[in-house]
């Protein structure tokens, strides 16, 4: 049971973290870019320091090689003058300088390789940061569009104006015609009058007419 609860808690925490990362994705992207830029800045300082050391070692190597050349020339001249004692001293100094030159040459070669490696790393990091910044611009544009669409969808979904307008239109279109209703009421009232049946029978020719009509007056004038 404890294992199940632990798994559920871990799942809940993971989902909460994912939601938090999604909500604050743009801020996290900007922060990671700042961290990357800080790392790149530190790498550039390291590269500058390494190049400075490499140049210093190269300069020392050049100086030592110059000393070796100078002492070799002097020792050769001493040997030509049969000054073997001076030539021997020069040879000892040359041997020491050559050993030092070998070590410094190895150091310079190692620094050259390290400088090249770090330069490539700095260039790659710089390109990646540029890509990240461009991606961040695109991400911000997409997020603004998502926020706008979400706001519009929420507004439309909860805006009762649409429903109200549709209901009013239906009410107006479905309303009863007052003129037609008045006519019907008049017909109903007429049918309810006591003399309506007599009028109908008289109009049909059954019995005396209930009202004087134009036809009756015309007939009377003809017989006068």
N, CA, C and O of each residue as an XYZ file, in Angstrom:
896
protein
N       0.822     -1.203      0.000
C       0.000      0.000      0.000
C       0.862      1.261      0.000
O       0.575      2.232     -0.700
N       1.923      1.219      0.802
C       2.826      2.371      0.861
C       3.459      2.625     -0.500
O       3.640      3.771     -0.911
N       3.793      1.544     -1.191
C       4.391      1.678     -2.522
C       3.409      2.321     -3.497
O       3.796      3.150     -4.320
N       2.136      1.935     -3.401
C       1.106      2.505     -4.278
C       0.922      3.992     -4.008
O       0.847      4.797     -4.936
N       0.848      4.353     -2.709
C       0.710      5.764     -2.352
C       1.914      6.577     -2.830
O       1.769      7.699     -3.316
N       3.086      5.998     -2.685
C       4.306      6.678     -3.128
C       4.269      6.925     -4.632
O       4.644      7.997     -5.107
N       3.809      5.909     -5.380
C       3.710      6.048     -6.840
C       2.688      7.115     -7.213
O       2.932      7.910     -8.121
N       1.534      7.144     -6.519
C       0.511      8.145     -6.797
C       1.016      9.551     -6.497
O       0.765     10.485     -7.259
N       1.725      9.692     -5.388
C       2.274     11.010     -5.025
C       3.296     11.466     -6.048
O       3.318     12.632     -6.442
N       4.144     10.540     -6.476
C       5.136     10.891     -7.496
C       4.469     11.296     -8.796
O       4.901     12.245     -9.450
N       3.400     10.568     -9.182
C       2.666     10.914    -10.405
C       2.010     12.280    -10.297
O       2.034     13.063    -11.247
N       1.419     12.568     -9.129
C       0.783     13.876     -8.917
C       1.806     14.995     -8.977
O       1.570     16.034     -9.595
N       2.939     14.778     -8.336
C       3.999     15.793     -8.358
C       4.525     16.014     -9.770
O       4.809     17.146    -10.160
N       4.652     14.942    -10.529
C       5.149     15.057    -11.901
C       4.173     15.851    -12.763
O       4.587     16.707    -13.545
N       2.870     15.567    -12.622
C       1.875     16.306    -13.396
C       1.840     17.779    -12.995
O       1.705     18.662    -13.843
N       1.964     18.033    -11.684
C       1.986     19.421    -11.207
C       3.204     20.157    -11.762
O       3.113     21.322    -12.148
N       4.337     19.469    -11.798
C       5.547     20.092    -12.336
C       5.394     20.374    -13.831
O       5.823     21.421    -14.316
N       4.783     19.441    -14.556
C       4.568     19.638    -15.993
C       3.644     20.834    -16.239
O       3.906     21.643    -17.129
N       2.567     20.951    -15.459
C       1.661     22.089    -15.610
C       2.374     23.399    -15.288
O       2.190     24.406    -15.972
N       3.193     23.368    -14.232
C       3.932     24.570    -13.853
C       4.926     24.969    -14.937
O       5.067     26.149    -15.259
N       5.613     23.974    -15.496
C       6.578     24.255    -16.565
C       5.875     24.795    -17.806
O       6.408     25.658    -18.504
N       4.661     24.275    -18.078
C       3.924     24.744    -19.247
C       3.463     26.180    -19.058
O       3.547     26.991    -19.981
N       2.971     26.499    -17.850
C       2.487     27.861    -17.589
C       3.621     28.868    -17.667
O       3.459     29.961    -18.209
N       4.775     28.491    -17.119
C       5.909     29.415    -17.060
C       6.996     29.041    -18.072
O       8.180     29.283    -17.837
N       6.589     28.455    -19.187
C       7.563     27.975    -20.176
C       8.425     29.110    -20.713
O       9.641     28.958    -20.833
N       7.809     30.250    -21.039
C       8.567     31.361    -21.620
C       9.585     31.881    -20.615
O      10.735     32.131    -20.975
N       9.171     32.050    -19.344
C      10.100     32.521    -18.318
C      11.246     31.533    -18.126
O      12.395     31.936    -17.946
N      10.934     30.240    -18.165
C      11.984     29.217    -18.016
C      12.947     29.248    -19.191
O      14.155     29.092    -19.011
N      12.416     29.451    -20.401
C      13.282     29.529    -21.579
C      14.252     30.704    -21.444
O      15.452     30.562    -21.681
N      13.716     31.864    -21.062
C      14.572     33.049    -20.904
C      15.636     32.827    -19.824
O      16.785     33.237    -19.987
N      15.249     32.175    -18.721
C      16.202     31.915    -17.647
C      17.301     30.963    -18.110
O      18.474     31.173    -17.800
N      16.931     29.921    -18.846
C      17.929     28.977    -19.339
C      18.872     29.645    -20.341
O      20.059     29.321    -20.396
N      18.340     30.574    -21.129
C      19.195     31.300    -22.070
C      20.180     32.166    -21.297
O      21.353     32.247    -21.660
N      19.707     32.819    -20.225
C      20.615     33.628    -19.402
C      21.701     32.754    -18.776
O      22.862     33.157    -18.710
N      21.328     31.569    -18.321
C      22.317     30.656    -17.744
C      23.333     30.220    -18.801
O      24.530     30.136    -18.527
N      22.843     29.945    -20.008
C      23.744     29.554    -21.095
C      24.692     30.692    -21.454
O      25.877     30.466    -21.700
N      24.167     31.914    -21.482
C      25.017     33.073    -21.787
C      26.067     33.285    -20.704
O      27.203     33.650    -21.004
N      25.691     33.056    -19.443
C      26.661     33.167    -18.352
C      27.759     32.113    -18.500
O      28.939     32.399    -18.298
N      27.353     30.886    -18.856
C      28.344     29.838    -19.083
C      29.263     30.163    -20.247
O      30.466     29.907    -20.187
N      28.693     30.731    -21.311
C      29.503     31.117    -22.463
C      30.486     32.221    -22.091
O      31.635     32.214    -22.531
N      30.030     33.161    -21.284
C      30.919     34.245    -20.848
C      32.094     33.690    -20.053
O      33.235     34.103    -20.262
N      31.824     32.751    -19.139
C      32.896     32.128    -18.362
C      33.851     31.361    -19.265
O      35.065     31.377    -19.059
N      33.292     30.690    -20.268
C      34.136     29.943    -21.203
C      35.037     30.880    -21.997
O      36.189     30.545    -22.274
N      34.527     32.045    -22.363
C      35.338     33.017    -23.092
C      36.488     33.530    -22.230
O      37.608     33.698    -22.713
N      36.202     33.780    -20.936
C      37.272     34.201    -20.033
C      38.342     33.112    -19.906
O      39.538     33.401    -19.903
N      37.898     31.867    -19.803
C      38.848     30.753    -19.718
C      39.679     30.656    -20.984
O      40.886     30.420    -20.933
N      39.009     30.842    -22.137
C      39.725     30.792    -23.411
C      40.750     31.918    -23.504
O      41.871     31.706    -23.965
N      40.360     33.123    -23.064
C      41.293     34.250    -23.105
C      42.502     33.985    -22.223
O      43.634     34.266    -22.615
N      42.264     33.443    -21.025
C      43.370     33.126    -20.125
C      44.274     32.055    -20.713
O      45.496     32.129    -20.587
N      43.671     31.058    -21.355
C      44.443     29.972    -21.962
C      45.284     30.480    -23.131
O      46.443     30.095    -23.285
N      44.698     31.338    -23.944
C      45.446     31.903    -25.066
C      46.611     32.750    -24.556
O      47.707     32.717    -25.116
N      46.363     33.503    -23.498
C      47.434     34.317    -22.917
C      48.584     33.441    -22.428
O      49.752     33.764    -22.643
N      48.251     32.338    -21.773
C      49.287     31.420    -21.302
C      50.017     30.771    -22.462
O      51.234     30.593    -22.425
N      49.260     30.418    -23.496
C      49.861     29.789    -24.678
C      50.838     30.743    -25.355
O      51.922     30.335    -25.772
N      50.462     31.992    -25.462
C      51.348     32.980    -26.083
C      52.600     33.215    -25.243
O      53.696     33.394    -25.776
N      52.421     33.211    -23.919
C      53.574     33.392    -23.040
C      54.557     32.235    -23.179
O      55.768     32.444    -23.259
N      54.025     31.007    -23.208
C      54.892     29.834    -23.377
C      55.574     29.844    -24.739
O      56.747     29.487    -24.850
N      54.847     30.252    -25.774
C      55.434     30.324    -27.108
C      56.550     31.366    -27.148
O      57.578     31.160    -27.793
N      56.338     32.491    -26.452
C      57.376     33.531    -26.417
C      58.610     33.027    -25.674
O      59.739     33.284    -26.094
N      58.398     32.314    -24.578
C      59.537     31.746    -23.836
C      60.294     30.740    -24.686
O      61.524     30.695    -24.655
N      59.564     29.936    -25.442
C      60.204     28.955    -26.310
C      61.040     29.652    -27.382
O      62.156     29.231    -27.684
N      60.496     30.700    -27.940
C      61.237     31.457    -28.957
C      62.504     32.053    -28.352
O      63.560     32.049    -28.984
N      62.396     32.573    -27.109
C      63.573     33.147    -26.440
C      64.642     32.091    -26.209
O      65.824     32.326    -26.460
N      64.219     30.926    -25.730
C      65.179     29.851    -25.456
C      65.835     29.371    -26.749
O      67.045     29.146    -26.776
N      65.062     29.212    -27.811
C      65.623     28.787    -29.095
C      66.629     29.819    -29.607
O      67.629     29.463    -30.229
N      66.359     31.095    -29.344
C      67.315     32.141    -29.723
C      68.600     32.019    -28.915
O      69.687     32.196    -29.463
N      68.495     31.717    -27.615
C      69.684     31.533    -26.785
C      70.505     30.333    -27.254
O      71.735     30.373    -27.297
N      69.782     29.258    -27.606
C      70.481     28.056    -28.092
C      71.263     28.383    -29.364
O      72.417     27.978    -29.506
N      70.653     29.097    -30.268
C      71.322     29.471    -31.515
C      72.550     30.331    -31.240
O      73.612     30.129    -31.829
N      72.384     31.302    -30.325
C      73.502     32.199    -29.998
C      74.656     31.444    -29.351
O      75.812     31.636    -29.728
N      74.345     30.573    -28.362
C      75.397     29.810    -27.690
C      76.070     28.827    -28.641
O      77.277     28.600    -28.552
N      75.291     28.245    -29.550
C      75.876     27.311    -30.529
C      76.886     28.046    -31.401
O      77.974     27.533    -31.663
N      76.536     29.226    -31.844
C      77.471     30.005    -32.673
C      78.738     30.346    -31.883
O      79.850     30.260    -32.404
N      78.553     30.732    -30.629
C      79.718     31.101    -29.813
C      80.609     29.889    -29.508
O      81.836     29.976    -29.547
N      79.953     28.747    -29.201
C      80.736     27.532    -28.910
C      81.508     27.078    -30.132
O      82.650     26.630    -30.022
N      80.886     27.192    -31.305
C      81.584     26.819    -32.549
C      82.806     27.708    -32.767
O      83.859     27.235    -33.195
N      82.659     28.990    -32.471
C      83.804     29.912    -32.623
C      84.904     29.585    -31.620
O      86.092     29.670    -31.930
N      84.479     29.203    -30.391
C      85.495     28.844    -29.381
C      86.246     27.597    -29.778
O      87.462     27.528    -29.601
N      85.553     26.610    -30.310
C      86.225     25.395    -30.776
C      87.209     25.719    -31.903
O      88.282     25.120    -31.987
N      86.847     26.648    -32.750
C      87.740     27.027    -33.858
C      89.018     27.667    -33.335
O      90.073     27.596    -33.966
N      88.900     28.298    -32.162
C      90.086     28.912    -31.573
C      90.745     28.000    -30.551
O      91.607     28.438    -29.789
N      90.348     26.742    -30.530
C      90.910     25.739    -29.630
C      90.594     26.057    -28.170
O      91.359     25.696    -27.276
N      89.491     26.718    -27.931
C      89.073     26.990    -26.553
C      88.026     25.972    -26.153
O      86.839     26.263    -26.008
N      88.538     24.750    -25.983
C      87.634     23.655    -25.638
C      86.962     23.860    -24.282
O      85.847     23.386    -24.063
N      87.628     24.557    -23.384
C      87.052     24.773    -22.067
C      85.786     25.638    -22.155
O      84.760     25.353    -21.538
N      85.912     26.709    -22.954
C      84.736     27.559    -23.129
C      83.631     26.842    -23.913
O      82.441     26.987    -23.633
N      84.081     26.054    -24.917
C      83.112     25.305    -25.720
C      82.362     24.285    -24.869
O      81.175     24.046    -25.091
N      83.047     23.681    -23.894
C      82.429     22.689    -23.026
C      81.381     23.355    -22.130
O      80.298     22.806    -21.927
N      81.701     24.533    -21.597
C      80.745     25.255    -20.779
C      79.488     25.630    -21.593
O      78.352     25.526    -21.131
N      79.764     26.066    -22.818
C      78.657     26.420    -23.690
C      77.790     25.203    -23.996
O      76.565     25.300    -24.069
N      78.446     24.052    -24.173
C      77.708     22.826    -24.481
C      76.793     22.445    -23.323
O      75.663     22.012    -23.548
N      77.270     22.603    -22.074
C      76.430     22.314    -20.915
C      75.207     23.238    -20.889
O      74.088     22.802    -20.621
N      75.447     24.513    -21.171
C      74.347     25.466    -21.167
C      73.353     25.163    -22.290
O      72.138     25.274    -22.120
N      73.907     24.778    -23.441
C      73.026     24.447    -24.571
C      72.169     23.227    -24.253
O      70.982     23.198    -24.578
N      72.772     22.214    -23.612
C      72.026     21.003    -23.260
C      70.875     21.337    -22.317
O      69.761     20.839    -22.479
N      71.162     22.196    -21.321
C      70.115     22.584    -20.369
C      68.993     23.346    -21.075
O      67.812     23.113    -20.817
N      69.380     24.262    -21.971
C      68.368     25.037    -22.700
C      67.537     24.158    -23.628
O      66.336     24.375    -23.787
N      68.185     23.157    -24.242
C      67.452     22.269    -25.147
C      66.440     21.427    -24.377
O      65.334     21.182    -24.858
N      66.826     20.980    -23.166
C      65.874     20.227    -22.341
C      64.675     21.094    -21.948
O      63.526     20.653    -21.977
N      64.983     22.348    -21.579
C      63.889     23.263    -21.240
C      63.020     23.557    -22.451
O      61.797     23.645    -22.343
N      63.663     23.710    -23.612
C      62.916     23.985    -24.836
C      61.979     22.830    -25.181
O      60.868     23.044    -25.666
N      62.438     21.603    -24.926
C      61.599     20.435    -25.213
C      60.334     20.454    -24.348
O      59.226     20.215    -24.829
N      60.533     20.744    -23.060
C      59.374     20.797    -22.161
C      58.406     21.916    -22.545
O      57.189     21.732    -22.548
N      58.977     23.085    -22.867
C      58.114     24.215    -23.225
C      57.408     23.966    -24.562
O      56.265     24.379    -24.760
N      58.112     23.281    -25.480
C      57.491     22.976    -26.775
C      56.301     22.034    -26.571
O      55.257     22.198    -27.203
N      56.461     21.062    -25.697
C      55.349     20.160    -25.394
C      54.178     20.920    -24.747
O      53.007     20.672    -25.035
N      54.552     21.857    -23.859
C      53.513     22.665    -23.213
C      52.768     23.510    -24.237
O      51.541     23.609    -24.198
N      53.526     24.125    -25.163
C      52.894     24.948    -26.198
C      51.984     24.110    -27.074
O      50.880     24.542    -27.406
N      52.426     22.917    -27.457
C      51.596     22.046    -28.295
C      50.318     21.637    -27.558
O      49.238     21.593    -28.148
N      50.453     21.338    -26.264
C      49.282     20.956    -25.475
C      48.316     22.139    -25.339
O      47.100     21.972    -25.429
N      48.874     23.331    -25.121
C      48.032     24.519    -25.024
C      47.366     24.843    -26.357
O      46.213     25.272    -26.393
N      48.103     24.633    -27.464
C      47.508     24.873    -28.789
C      46.279     23.990    -28.994
O      45.239     24.449    -29.467
N      46.418     22.717    -28.631
C      45.306     21.783    -28.786
C      44.142     22.166    -27.882
O      42.978     22.092    -28.275
N      44.483     22.581    -26.653
C      43.428     22.971    -25.712
C      42.725     24.246    -26.174
O      41.502     24.350    -26.074
N      43.485     25.213    -26.676
C      42.885     26.453    -27.183
C      41.953     26.161    -28.350
O      40.848     26.700    -28.412
N      42.389     25.313    -29.274
C      41.554     24.970    -30.427
C      40.268     24.287    -29.984
O      39.191     24.575    -30.505
N      40.387     23.387    -29.026
C      39.211     22.671    -28.523
C      38.234     23.636    -27.865
O      37.028     23.561    -28.102
N      38.751     24.543    -27.040
C      37.879     25.482    -26.348
C      37.286     26.500    -27.311
O      36.146     26.927    -27.132
N      38.043     26.892    -28.326
C      37.500     27.796    -29.338
C      36.311     27.171    -30.057
O      35.295     27.830    -30.276
N      36.441     25.909    -30.418
C      35.340     25.210    -31.082
C      34.120     25.118    -30.168
O      32.982     25.276    -30.610
N      34.379     24.859    -28.888
C      33.275     24.763    -27.933
C      32.567     26.106    -27.784
O      31.338     26.159    -27.725
N      33.334     27.187    -27.723
C      32.750     28.523    -27.601
C      31.929     28.866    -28.839
O      30.836     29.423    -28.732
N      32.459     28.530    -30.009
C      31.727     28.809    -31.250
C      30.418     28.024    -31.297
O      29.382     28.564    -31.684
N      30.465     26.741    -30.899
C      29.239     25.936    -30.888
C      28.228     26.496    -29.902
O      27.040     26.591    -30.209
N      28.700     26.866    -28.719
C      27.802     27.419    -27.709
C      27.183     28.727    -28.185
O      26.000     28.981    -27.959
N      27.994     29.557    -28.849
C      27.479     30.831    -29.355
C      26.386     30.603    -30.388
O      25.359     31.281    -30.369
N      26.605     29.645    -31.297
C      25.582     29.342    -32.313
C      24.318     28.793    -31.667
O      23.208     29.132    -32.078
N      24.483     27.953    -30.665
C      23.313     27.372    -29.995
C      22.510     28.442    -29.255
O      21.280     28.389    -29.224
N      23.204     29.404    -28.665
C      22.499     30.486    -27.976
C      21.702     31.317    -28.973
O      20.573     31.717    -28.690
N      22.284     31.576    -30.135
C      21.551     32.293    -31.172
C      20.296     31.518    -31.586
O      19.219     32.091    -31.749
N      20.464     30.208    -31.751
C      19.301     29.378    -32.094
C      18.256     29.423    -30.981
O      17.058     29.486    -31.253
N      18.712     29.389    -29.728
C      17.789     29.439    -28.602
C      17.031     30.759    -28.573
O      15.830     30.782    -28.303
N      17.723     31.854    -28.849
C      17.061     33.163    -28.848
C      16.016     33.236    -29.958
O      14.926     33.769    -29.753
N      16.346     32.705    -31.122
C      15.369     32.683    -32.206
C      14.188     31.794    -31.848
O      13.038     32.129    -32.131
N      14.484     30.654    -31.221
C      13.408     29.772    -30.776
C      12.537     30.433    -29.713
O      11.321     30.241    -29.691
N      13.167     31.215    -28.830
C      12.410     31.919    -27.797
C      11.469     32.946    -28.412
O      10.340     33.116    -27.950
N      11.936     33.632    -29.455
C      11.079     34.601    -30.147
C       9.863     33.891    -30.738
O       8.731     34.356    -30.605
N      10.117     32.753    -31.393
C       9.010     31.984    -31.970
C       8.073     31.469    -30.877
O       6.854     31.475    -31.046
N       8.647     31.021    -29.756
C       7.824     30.502    -28.660
C       6.941     31.589    -28.070
O       5.775     31.345    -27.760
N       7.494     32.794    -27.912
C       6.687     33.897    -27.384
C       5.546     34.247    -28.340
O       4.434     34.544    -27.904
N       5.826     34.210    -29.646
C       4.776     34.503    -30.627
C       3.668     33.452    -30.555
O       2.484     33.785    -30.593
N       4.059     32.194    -30.452
C       3.068     31.115    -30.357
C       2.263     31.237    -29.065
O       1.047     31.042    -29.062
N       2.953     31.564    -27.957
C       2.246     31.688    -26.685
C       1.251     32.845    -26.720
O       0.140     32.718    -26.205
N       1.634     33.973    -27.321
C       0.693     35.093    -27.442
C      -0.529     34.678    -28.258
O      -1.659     35.033    -27.922
N      -0.292     33.926    -29.330
C      -1.412     33.464    -30.151
C      -2.299     32.506    -29.369
O      -3.524     32.562    -29.474
N      -1.675     31.618    -28.578
C      -2.456     30.685    -27.773
C      -3.296     31.415    -26.735
O      -4.462     31.080    -26.525
N      -2.705     32.412    -26.088
C      -3.437     33.184    -25.079
C      -4.614     33.915    -25.719
O      -5.714     33.948    -25.167
N      -4.365     34.508    -26.905
C      -5.427     35.229    -27.594
C      -6.560     34.280    -27.995
O      -7.735     34.596    -27.805
N      -6.206     33.126    -28.546
C      -7.224     32.163    -28.945
C      -7.991     31.629    -27.743
O      -9.206     31.441    -27.808
N      -7.281     31.387    -26.648
C      -7.943     30.885    -25.452
C      -8.899     31.929    -24.901
O     -10.013     31.602    -24.490
N      -8.466     33.194    -24.890
C      -9.339     34.251    -24.406
C     -10.567     34.414    -25.279
O     -11.674     34.608    -24.776
N     -10.372     34.333    -26.597
C     -11.507     34.453    -27.516
C     -12.471     33.294    -27.342
O     -13.687     33.483    -27.304
N     -11.916     32.087    -27.237
C     -12.776     30.907    -27.066
C     -13.548     30.995    -25.760
O     -14.732     30.664    -25.709
N     -12.871     31.445    -24.698
C     -13.543     31.561    -23.404
C     -14.637     32.623    -23.455
O     -15.714     32.446    -22.886
N     -14.353     33.717    -24.138
C     -15.340     34.793    -24.234
C     -16.569     34.347    -25.016
O     -17.707     34.601    -24.619
N     -16.313     33.674    -26.138
C     -17.424     33.207    -26.963
C     -18.237     32.143    -26.227
O     -19.467     32.119    -26.289
N     -17.521     31.272    -25.535
C     -18.213     30.184    -24.845
C     -19.102     30.691    -23.717
O     -20.149     30.106    -23.441
N     -18.690     31.778    -23.064
C     -19.445     32.265    -21.922
C     -20.236     33.531    -22.219
O     -20.863     34.088    -21.317
N     -20.222     33.984    -23.431
C     -20.939     35.206    -23.769
C     -22.394     34.858    -24.069
O     -22.688     34.174    -25.049
N     -23.322     35.344    -23.199
C     -24.739     35.022    -23.375
C     -25.398     35.889    -24.438
O     -26.561     35.659    -24.769
N     -24.697     36.877    -24.981
C     -25.299     37.761    -25.979
C     -25.787     36.971    -27.185
O     -26.835     37.284    -27.750
N     -25.036     35.950    -27.582
C     -25.441     35.139    -28.726
C     -26.776     34.444    -28.446
O     -27.706     34.492    -29.252
N     -26.841     33.804    -27.294
C     -28.072     33.091    -26.941
C     -29.243     34.052    -26.780
O     -30.358     33.772    -27.220
N     -28.972     35.199    -26.137
C     -30.047     36.172    -25.941
C     -30.582     36.693    -27.270
O     -31.793     36.798    -27.465
N     -29.664     37.019    -28.184
C     -30.079     37.531    -29.486
C     -30.892     36.498    -30.249
O     -31.915     36.831    -30.846
N     -30.441     35.236    -30.236
C     -31.169     34.184    -30.926
C     -32.566     34.001    -30.326
O     -33.540     33.804    -31.053
N     -32.656     34.068    -28.993
C     -33.960     33.905    -28.344
C     -34.908     35.043    -28.707
O     -36.096     34.818    -28.939
N     -34.371     36.283    -28.756
C     -35.217     37.424    -29.110
C     -35.695     37.341    -30.556
O     -36.851     37.642    -30.852
N     -34.804     36.935    -31.447
C     -35.195     36.779    -32.856
C     -36.301     35.739    -32.985
O     -37.287     35.948    -33.693
N     -36.126     34.620    -32.296
C     -37.147     33.569    -32.348
C     -38.473     34.062    -31.765
O     -39.547     33.720    -32.258
N     -38.375     34.879    -30.700
C     -39.587     35.408    -30.080
C     -40.340     36.335    -31.022
O     -41.565     36.275    -31.134
N     -39.565     37.210    -31.712
C     -40.211     38.157    -32.637
C     -40.835     37.429    -33.814
O     -41.969     37.706    -34.203
N     -40.070     36.483    -34.384
C     -40.572     35.774    -35.550
C     -41.773     34.897    -35.205
O     -42.650     34.671    -36.038
N     -41.798     34.412    -33.976
C     -42.882     33.514    -33.596
C     -44.070     34.209    -32.954
O     -45.038     33.558    -32.561
N     -43.999     35.548    -32.846
C     -45.099     36.277    -32.198
C     -46.354     36.235    -33.063
O     -46.269     36.186    -34.290
N     -47.541     36.257    -32.404
C     -48.816     36.214    -33.128
C     -49.115     37.563    -33.784
O     -48.780     38.616    -33.241
N     -49.747     37.518    -34.956
C     -50.116     38.735    -35.692
C     -51.306     39.392    -34.982
O     -52.381     38.795    -34.929
N     -51.144     40.609    -34.432
C     -52.259     41.244    -33.703
C     -53.463     41.543    -34.598
O     -54.598     41.459    -34.128
N     -53.256     41.886    -35.862
C     -54.372     42.171    -36.772
C     -55.195     40.913    -37.025
O     -56.425     40.923    -36.992
N     -54.467     39.832    -37.279
C     -55.167     38.570    -37.513
C     -55.936     38.152    -36.268
O     -57.051     37.635    -36.345
N     -55.306     38.393    -35.112
C     -55.962     38.034    -33.866
C     -57.241     38.859    -33.660
O     -58.244     38.329    -33.182
N     -57.214     40.166    -34.019
C     -58.403     41.029    -33.896
C     -59.515     40.545    -34.810
O     -60.684     40.543    -34.423
N     -59.157     40.132    -36.032
C     -60.149     39.621    -36.973
C     -60.835     38.373    -36.430
O     -62.051     38.206    -36.521
N     -60.009     37.512    -35.867
C     -60.571     36.267    -35.320
C     -61.509     36.563    -34.162
O     -62.575     35.960    -34.035
N     -61.088     37.517    -33.306
C     -61.939     37.892    -32.180
C     -63.272     38.484    -32.667
O     -64.330     38.215    -32.098
N     -63.194     39.302    -33.741
C     -64.412     39.878    -34.299
C     -65.347     38.795    -34.827
O     -66.562     38.854    -34.638
N     -64.746     37.795    -35.501
C     -65.543     36.696    -36.018
C     -66.189     35.910    -34.887
O     -67.338     35.478    -34.976
N     -65.419     35.739    -33.830
C     -65.967     34.990    -32.691
C     -67.120     35.761    -32.057
O     -68.166     35.196    -31.739
N     -66.904     37.081    -31.878
C     -67.965     37.906    -31.283
C     -69.223     37.915    -32.163
O     -70.347     37.828    -31.671
N     -69.001     38.020    -33.456
C     -70.155     38.037    -34.367
C     -70.943     36.737    -34.280
O     -72.174     36.733    -34.298
N     -70.213     35.642    -34.187
C     -70.894     34.348    -34.108
C     -71.653     34.155    -32.815
O     -72.570     33.336    -32.749
N     -71.272     34.919    -31.756
C     -71.904     34.752    -30.465
C     -73.162     35.615    -30.311
O     -73.903     35.416    -29.349
N     -73.439     36.578    -31.228
C     -74.616     37.448    -31.126
C     -75.901     36.641    -31.395
O     -75.904     35.740    -32.234
N     -77.009     36.976    -30.667
C     -78.249     36.190    -30.819
C     -78.833     36.248    -32.213
O     -79.399     35.267    -32.693
N     -78.698     37.411    -32.881
C     -79.357     37.543    -34.193
C     -78.498     37.053    -35.333
O     -78.859     37.209    -36.499
N     -77.388     36.475    -35.014
C     -76.491     36.032    -36.092
C     -77.125     34.883    -36.878
O     -76.995     34.816    -38.100
N     -77.811     33.980    -36.172
C     -78.451     32.857    -36.861
C     -79.594     33.340    -37.741
O     -79.762     32.849    -38.858
N     -80.415     34.332    -37.235
C     -81.495     34.880    -38.034
C     -80.979     35.566    -39.279
O     -81.558     35.448    -40.359
N     -79.862     36.297    -39.111
C     -79.291     37.015    -40.249
C     -78.827     36.034    -41.310
O     -79.024     36.247    -42.506
N     -78.225     34.987    -40.863
C     -77.725     33.996    -41.813
C     -78.886     33.343    -42.573
O     -78.806     33.132    -43.783
N     -79.988     33.020    -41.831
C     -81.137     32.383    -42.490
C     -81.824     33.353    -43.446
O     -82.226     32.972    -44.545
N     -81.958     34.636    -43.013
C     -82.609     35.632    -43.870
C     -81.784     35.872    -45.118
O     -82.324     35.978    -46.219
N     -80.456     35.957    -44.942
C     -79.587     36.157    -46.099
C     -79.694     34.991    -47.066
O     -79.511     35.152    -48.273
N     -79.994     33.804    -46.521
C     -80.113     32.622    -47.385
C     -81.493     32.536    -48.045
O     -81.719     31.637    -48.855
N     -82.451     33.474    -47.713
C     -83.757     33.498    -48.353
C     -84.844     32.827    -47.561
O     -85.962     32.626    -48.035
N     -84.470     32.464    -46.271
C     -85.475     31.809    -45.449
C     -86.046     32.852    -44.480
O     -85.398     33.231    -43.505
N     -87.246     33.296    -44.763
C     -87.896     34.267    -43.900
C     -87.589     35.694    -44.326
O     -86.820     35.968    -45.248
N     -88.271     36.616    -43.560
C     -88.083     38.037    -43.893
C     -86.683     38.496    -43.547
O     -86.051     37.983    -42.624
N     -86.204     39.488    -44.319
C     -84.860     40.016    -44.077
C     -84.841     40.778    -42.770
O     -85.817     41.436    -42.410
N     -83.760     40.689    -42.081
C     -83.576     41.363    -40.809
C     -83.129     42.803    -40.984
O     -83.313     43.627    -40.089
N     -82.546     43.107    -42.127
C     -82.044     44.450    -42.389
C     -82.480     44.880    -43.777
O     -82.693     44.051    -44.662
N     -82.611     46.207    -43.957
C     -82.898     46.747    -45.289
C     -81.627     46.698    -46.088
O     -80.569     47.148    -45.650
N     -81.758     46.132    -47.290
C     -80.574     46.017    -48.140
C     -80.754     46.854    -49.378
O     -81.871     47.250    -49.709
N     -79.696     47.120    -50.048
C     -79.727     47.863    -51.288
C     -80.591     47.187    -52.322
O     -81.276     47.860    -53.092
N     -80.575     45.875    -52.356
C     -81.390     45.101    -53.349
C     -82.862     45.289    -53.082
O     -83.664     45.418    -54.007
N     -83.225     45.303    -51.764
C     -84.644     45.490    -51.423
C     -85.127     46.869    -51.823
O     -86.225     47.022    -52.358
N     -84.282     47.895    -51.557
C     -84.669     49.263    -51.930
C     -84.837     49.398    -53.437
O     -85.783     50.043    -53.889
N     -83.940     48.802    -54.231
C     -83.998     48.866    -55.697
C     -85.268     48.194    -56.204
O     -85.906     48.679    -57.138
N     -85.631     47.070    -55.580
C     -86.859     46.350    -55.988
C     -88.090     47.176    -55.694
O     -89.044     47.206    -56.472
N     -88.049     47.873    -54.511
C     -89.218     48.709    -54.153
C     -89.384     49.879    -55.118
O     -90.506     50.241    -55.472
N     -88.261     50.473    -55.547
C     -88.318     51.611    -56.482
C     -88.866     51.167    -57.844
O     -89.570     51.930    -58.505
N     -88.561     49.996    -58.246
C     -89.029     49.514    -59.560
C     -90.559     49.294    -59.560
O     -91.210     49.431    -60.595
N     -91.108     48.959    -58.406
C     -92.551     48.665    -58.358
C     -93.374     49.896    -57.993
O     -94.604     49.855    -57.966
N     -92.669     50.994    -57.714
C     -93.393     52.213    -57.286
C     -94.037     52.870    -58.506
O     -94.692     53.904    -58.376
